[in-house]
Amino acid sequence: MNQLDAQAVQALDLPHMNFDEASFRFARNQDAMGTEKLAEGIRAFCADAGKLDQLLLAA
């Protein structure tokens, strides 16, 4: 199983990036698959939250 390792990440030579809201939204929209997967996850979360609400009301 893969695990996150904070020390390994800190050892990577990654450039520091600063975003304002507009540049963040632009960069996010440049990644079509990431944008779609995020939207898919949000839709699934909302559907599951609605199901949970119904289960709680029925209990």
C-alpha positions as CSV (number, residue, x, y, z in Angstrom):
1,M,0.0,0.0,0.0
2,N,1.3,3.5,-0.9
3,Q,1.4,6.0,1.9
4,L,2.1,9.7,1.9
5,D,5.5,10.6,3.3
6,A,6.0,14.2,4.3
7,Q,9.8,14.0,4.3
8,A,9.8,12.5,0.8
9,V,7.6,15.3,-0.5
10,Q,9.7,18.0,1.1
11,A,12.8,16.5,-0.6
12,L,11.2,17.0,-4.1
13,D,12.3,20.0,-6.1
14,L,8.9,21.5,-6.8
15,P,8.5,25.2,-7.7
16,H,6.6,27.3,-5.3
17,M,3.4,28.6,-6.9
18,N,1.2,31.6,-5.9
19,F,-2.3,32.0,-7.2
20,D,-5.0,34.7,-6.9
21,E,-8.5,33.4,-7.4
22,A,-8.6,34.2,-11.2
23,S,-5.3,32.5,-11.9
24,F,-6.3,29.5,-9.8
25,R,-9.6,29.1,-11.7
26,F,-7.8,29.4,-15.0
27,A,-5.1,26.8,-14.1
28,R,-7.8,24.4,-12.7
29,N,-9.8,24.7,-15.9
30,Q,-6.7,23.9,-18.0
31,D,-6.9,20.4,-16.7
32,A,-10.0,19.0,-18.3
33,M,-9.9,15.6,-16.6
34,G,-9.2,17.1,-13.2
35,T,-12.0,19.6,-13.6
36,E,-14.5,16.8,-14.6
37,K,-13.4,14.4,-11.9
38,L,-13.8,17.2,-9.3
39,A,-17.3,18.0,-10.6
40,E,-18.1,14.3,-10.6
41,G,-17.0,13.9,-7.0
42,I,-19.0,16.9,-5.9
43,R,-22.2,15.6,-7.6
44,A,-21.7,12.2,-6.0
45,F,-21.1,13.7,-2.6
46,C,-24.4,15.8,-2.9
47,A,-26.3,12.7,-4.0
48,D,-25.0,10.7,-1.1
49,A,-25.7,13.5,1.4
50,G,-29.3,13.5,0.2
51,K,-29.5,9.8,0.7
52,L,-28.1,10.1,4.2
53,D,-30.7,12.8,5.0
54,Q,-33.5,10.5,3.9
55,L,-32.0,7.6,6.0
56,L,-31.8,9.8,9.1
57,L,-35.3,11.1,8.6
58,A,-36.6,7.5,8.3
59,A,-34.9,6.4,11.5
